[in-house]
Every structure is written in structure tokens, then in C-alpha cells.
């Protein structure tokens, strides 16, 4: 029984090692992709909302 638990723990540690290694590589890829993309200039709030028209003053 202890032998089975021991091998189960060893297998889990090996599994987690390879999973963490892949996650670290994936994170580095995402960082590289973010740094390669050109940054878009920040738009001010008015350009996002469009032109504001006060219809009461138009009457």
C-alpha cells in the first residue's frame, strides 16, 4: 500500500513539473506577443463617446 502511495506521489510531482514548465513557456510567449504588437495611442473620452449634442438648445 505504501509503495502505491509513494509511486502516486512521484507520478503527481512529475506531472505537475511538466505542466508548470508548459505554463511558464506559454506565459513567456504571451509576453513576447504583447511586446511585439504596436501600442495604439490612447483616445480621449470625447472621441469614444462621439459628439455630444444638446437637443434642448437646438429648438
BELNORUR-V994500 format. One record per residue. N is the residue number from 1. RES is the residue in one small letter. PHI is phi in degrees with one decimal (999 if undefined). NEAR is the number of other C-alpha atoms within 12 Angstrom. Layout:
# BELNORUR-V994500
n->[N & N]
res->[RES & RES]
phi->[PHI & PHI]
near->[NEAR & NEAR]
This chain:
# BELNORUR-V994500
n->[1 & 2 & 3 & 4 & 5 & 6 & 7 & 8 & 9 & 10 & 11 & 12 & 13 & 14 & 15 & 16 & 17 & 18 & 19 & 20 & 21 & 22 & 23 & 24 & 25 & 26 & 27 & 28 & 29 & 30 & 31 & 32 & 33 & 34 & 35 & 36 & 37 & 38 & 39 & 40 & 41 & 42 & 43 & 44 & 45 & 46 & 47 & 48 & 49 & 50 & 51 & 52 & 53 & 54 & 55 & 56 & 57 & 58 & 59]
res->[x & x & x & x & x & x & x & x & x & x & x & x & x & x & x & x & x & x & x & x & x & x & x & x & x & x & x & x & x & x & x & x & x & x & x & x & x & x & x & x & x & x & x & x & x & x & x & x & x & x & x & x & x & x & x & x & x & x & x]
phi->[999 & -64.1 & -63.3 & -64.9 & -63.9 & -59.4 & -67.2 & -65.1 & -64.8 & -60.8 & -63.1 & -65.1 & -63.0 & -64.4 & -59.9 & -65.3 & -59.3 & -69.7 & -66.3 & -66.0 & -62.8 & -68.4 & -66.6 & -66.3 & -63.0 & -63.7 & -64.1 & -65.5 & -63.8 & -63.9 & -62.6 & -65.6 & -65.4 & -63.1 & -74.8 & -81.0 & -73.2 & -68.9 & -81.4 & -81.8 & -65.0 & -69.3 & -94.9 & -75.9 & -67.1 & -65.7 & -68.9 & -75.9 & -83.8 & 87.6 & -80.1 & -89.8 & -120.7 & -92.1 & -70.7 & -65.4 & -77.9 & -77.3 & -70.3]
near->[7 & 8 & 9 & 10 & 11 & 12 & 13 & 14 & 14 & 14 & 14 & 14 & 14 & 14 & 14 & 14 & 14 & 14 & 14 & 14 & 14 & 14 & 14 & 14 & 14 & 14 & 14 & 14 & 14 & 14 & 13 & 12 & 13 & 12 & 11 & 10 & 10 & 8 & 10 & 6 & 6 & 9 & 11 & 9 & 10 & 11 & 10 & 10 & 10 & 10 & 9 & 10 & 10 & 8 & 7 & 6 & 6 & 6 & 5]
